[in-house]
Amino acid sequence: MDHQNGRGVVMATGSVSLAKAMWRGFRGKCPNCGEGHMFGRFLKVANSCDHCGEELFHQRADDFPAYLVMVVVGHLVVPAILAVETVYAPPVWLQLSVWLPVTLFASLGLLQPTKGAIVGLQWQIGMHGFEAGKLRREATEFAPALVKDSRAA
């Protein structure tokens, strides 16, 4: 369900699961609404969502996305290099001309989605400056139930 906040910006309501928030971030979308863009530039997270107005500047992904990308790409590329070397034993220049670009493009291709997923994780669990937004979301999620229960009594 969506409603407008005081600034005339559409705000998403309802809970967003951790997996959904991370998937939205992986796709470069706002973890709150899934519509707005998370990134203003390649790795620069926008200050706020251009669709729902959710503040995103609180993120502190730091080097964690780069570390994860190195682990994933390394675990994919190194066994492939060893397998090719064992089976075909190509010259070093051929190995370098193939595996350096593969490593570069795989790393660059995964860096932004991985950072987006980490920001989605931080947003959903309320890390760093996202605590206030998480409390606000929880309050709006539980408020209708509290109102309904008080009327029933």
N, C-alpha and C positions, 0 to 999 in steps of 0.2 A: 504494500500500500504506500502511496506517495502523498505528501502534502507540501504546502509552501511554507517556508520559514519567513521571518520578518523582512528579509531582504528580497523577497520575491523569487527565491531560488527553490527549485524542487528538491525536497529532502526525502530520501528513502527511509521507510520505517520497517520494523520487523527485524528479526535476528538474522544475521549472516553467519553461516558456519565458518569454522576455521578453513576448511578445505575450499569453500567458495570464495572467501576473501583472498586466499593465496592464489587461486586460479585466476581470479579477476586481476590481481596484481601481476601474475605471470603474463597475462595478455596485455598488460600496460593500461588497464582500466582502473577506475576508482574502486577500492574495496567496498565502499559503502553502497554505491548505486550500480556499479558495473557499466556505466555509460560514459562518464567523463574520462578524460585522458589523465593518466598519472604523471607522465613525463612531459616537461617543457622542452627539454633537449635530450640528447642520447642517454645520459645518466643523471640528469638534473631533475629531481622530483619537483613537480609543480607545488606552489604554496597551498593551493586548494583546488578542489575538483571544479572544472568548468561547467559541470552539469548540476550537481547537488550542493556545492559549496563546502563540502567536508574539508576540514583543514588537514593537509598532508605534510606540512613543513616540519612536524614533530619527529619524523623518521630519523633513525640513527643506524642505518644499515652499515655504515663504515666499510671495512674491508671484508666483511663476512660473505657477501655475494661473490667477490673475486676469489676468495678462498674456496668456496663451494664449486665454482666453475673450474678452477684448477684441479680439484679432486676428481670431478666428473670427467673432464676432458682427458686428464692424465690416465685415468683408469680405462678409458676407451682407446686412446691413441697408443699408449705404450704396448699393450698386448698385441695390437694390430701391427705395430712396427716389428715386434719380436716374431710374430707369426710369418710376416712377409720375409724377414731376414732368414728365418729357419728354412722356409720352403724354397724361396727363390734366390736368396743371397745376391740381391742387386747391388750395383756399385753405390758408394756413399753419396755421390752427387745426385743420383736418382732418388735415393731415400730422402735426402734433404729437400729436393725440389718437390716432392709429393707431400711429405709429412709436415713440413713447416707451414705451408699454406692451409692444410687441413686443420692443424692446431690453431692457427691464427683465426680462421673464419669460424671454427667451432666455438672458440673462446669469445669472440666478439658477438656471435649469434646468441649465445646463452647468457651473456652478462646482464643485459637489460631485463630480460624475463626473470632471471634469478633475483635481481634487485627488487623488481616489482613484487615477487612472491614474498620476499623478506619484509618489505614494507606492509604488505597485506597481513602477514603474520603479526607484526608489531601493532598494526591498527586493530586487529580483531581481539588480541589478548590484552590490549591497553598498556603496552609498554611505553616508557618515556613520557612524552607529553600527550599521548593518546588516552590517558586515564580519564580525563574529563569527558571526552567524547564517548568513551565506552559507558561511563556512568549515565550520561545523558541518554544514550540509546537504550540502556537497560531501564531507565526510568520511564521513557515513553513506551517501551514494550510492556512493562508491567502495570502502567497506570490504568489502562482500560479494564484489566482484571480487577484491580483494587476498587475502581468505581462501580463495576458491576456487582462485586461482592457486597459493598456497602449498601447498595440499593435493595439487595435481596433480603437484608436483615430487617 
